[in-house]
Amino acid sequence: MSESLQEGQSALEGYLLKGRGEQGVKKYLAIILDASAVLLEIVMDVCQIRERKLNKRKQIEESLKTVTRDWK
């Protein structure tokens, strides 16, 4: 088990031991799930931006190849 996973598990166990109960844990997990969803959206947006830049670069390279081929 990774160190961060162990820390999370320890925090969750401590939360339960302090008498927060199941409702508190559900709320805690819902917050984590929401944050994970936001991070996933950010990563997907970054990937789309990179893909667009790569496609644009490929189009420019193809255009340059065509121009230089026609020029010769």
Secondary structure, DSSP 8 states (H G I E B T S, - for coil): --HHHHHHHHHHHHHHHTT-HHHHHHHHHHHHHHHHHHHHHHHHHHHHHHHHHHHHHHHHHHHHHHHHHHH-
